[in-house]
Every structure is written in structure tokens, then in C-alpha cells.
Amino acid sequence: MAKQVPERSKSDDSKASRRTAAAATTDNPRRQRLWRDLGLIAIAPALLYLAASLFTYSATDPGWSHTGSVVAPVHNLGGRAGAWIADVLLQLFGYIAFLLPVVLGALAWIAMFGLKRESKGENDLDPALRLPDLSDNLEARLVLLQRRLAENCAPIRIEKTGRGRFRLRLERPVSLQEIAA
């Protein structure tokens, strides 16, 4: 006896295709990295603007709590909008408002990159900027220095003794002198 297969309507097909498309966008690490980087590019200038507006606050600028001078130049780096924003935040929160850009930046960082408790001391900035590890960077610099010293026939040699290990070899005595600036 043949088993009957239930018929699928177009709405079922479109729901299934939407689910697979949504899963593909959330599973794609390149797309996630792109959105994370775009978010960082959008949030960082806004937080810098907020910090600049707060730190260059002047009571003589027109704001929410007072009018200021209409013809005098605005001293706030954020312009009239920055003067208003700084005035409102300082009136509402007081001096704690100066911590607002830092706290919002930390919250944005945690939302985009998360807290890496299992990272064993690794730098959380590396995924954002795609920087090499510190040991790889140091080893690459030492290899470049080793080549430069070999090209210039200097009496100082850097020899690689193992993985991530180097030795400084001097062919003649060296005296260190302090140079006055």
C-alpha cells in the first residue's frame, strides 16, 4: 500500500524558503563580521561626538536650561546640537553624564563582540581589527630585524634557536652609552 504524501501549498514553500534564508544569513560568519564592523563604524563616531559635546560644554552656549547669546559663537565642538545635548545630559545626570559615552561604548562592544570569558587572556580587540597574535607579530619583527642585520654585516646577530625562541649573538664587546637629549 502506498503512503499518501500531504500536498504543500505555496505559503508553506515560501515559509520554508524564508526560514532557510534567515538561517543562512545568521550562519554566515562573513556577513556577521560585516554587520559587526558596520555597527562599530556607525556607533564610534556617534560616541565620539557625544564625548566631544560633553567635554566642550560651555554655560554661555544656548541650551535647554538657558538661552545663551544668540549672536555669540558657539564654543561647543558639536555646534548648537551638541550644546543642547550636553546641556540636557548634564542637567539630567550631572557629572555622571561624562561617563555616558564610556558606558554606551562598553555596552555596544559587548553587544557586538560579547564577553569572552573562555579566551584565556587573549585580546578581545583582535577579532575586530583582525590583528595577528602578539607572539606572531613579535616573531615577524625579529625575523625582519635579523635580515636587516645580516644585510648590513653588523657585529650583532639574531639567531633562531627554536619555535618562538631567539638568541642575540655579539661578535665583539658592546658598551652602552647614555646619549643626552
DAZINOR-V15936 format. One record per pair of residues at least 24 apart in sequence whose ideal C-beta (glycine too) atoms are under 10 Angstrom apart, sorted by sequence separation. I is the first residue (numbers start at 1). GAP is how many residues later the second one is. If there is no record, write none. Layout:
BEGIN
[[I | GAP] [I | GAP]]
END
This chain:
BEGIN
[[52 | 24] [53 | 24] [54 | 24] [59 | 24] [63 | 24] [64 | 24] [139 | 24] [142 | 24] [52 | 25] [53 | 25] [57 | 25] [58 | 25] [61 | 25] [62 | 25] [63 | 25] [64 | 25] [65 | 25] [66 | 25] [139 | 25] [51 | 26] [52 | 26] [53 | 26] [56 | 26] [57 | 26] [61 | 26] [64 | 26] [65 | 26] [138 | 26] [139 | 26] [51 | 27] [56 | 27] [63 | 27] [64 | 27] [139 | 27] [49 | 28] [50 | 28] [53 | 28] [54 | 28] [57 | 28] [58 | 28] [59 | 28] [63 | 28] [64 | 28] [136 | 28] [138 | 28] [48 | 29] [49 | 29] [53 | 29] [57 | 29] [58 | 29] [135 | 29] [49 | 30] [52 | 30] [53 | 30] [56 | 30] [57 | 30] [53 | 31] [54 | 31] [55 | 31] [59 | 31] [49 | 32] [50 | 32] [53 | 32] [54 | 32] [57 | 32] [49 | 33] [53 | 33] [54 | 33] [57 | 33] [52 | 34] [53 | 34] [50 | 35] [51 | 35] [54 | 35] [49 | 36] [50 | 36] [53 | 36] [54 | 36] [50 | 39] [57 | 40] [54 | 41] [57 | 41] [54 | 43] [55 | 43] [54 | 44] [54 | 45] [54 | 46] [55 | 46] [50 | 47] [51 | 47] [54 | 47] [53 | 48] [51 | 49] [52 | 49] [50 | 50] [51 | 50] [50 | 51] [51 | 51] [49 | 52] [47 | 53] [48 | 53] [51 | 53] [47 | 54] [50 | 54] [51 | 54] [46 | 55] [47 | 55] [50 | 55] [47 | 56] [47 | 57] [48 | 57] [46 | 58] [47 | 58] [46 | 59] [43 | 61] [44 | 61] [47 | 61] [43 | 62] [46 | 62] [43 | 64] [44 | 64] [43 | 65] [42 | 66] [43 | 66] [40 | 68] [43 | 68] [39 | 69] [40 | 69] [43 | 69] [39 | 72] [40 | 72] [39 | 73] [40 | 73] [38 | 74] [36 | 75] [37 | 75] [36 | 76] [35 | 77] [36 | 77] [32 | 80] [40 | 88] [40 | 89] [36 | 91] [37 | 91] [36 | 92] [37 | 92] [37 | 93] [33 | 94] [33 | 95] [33 | 97]]
END
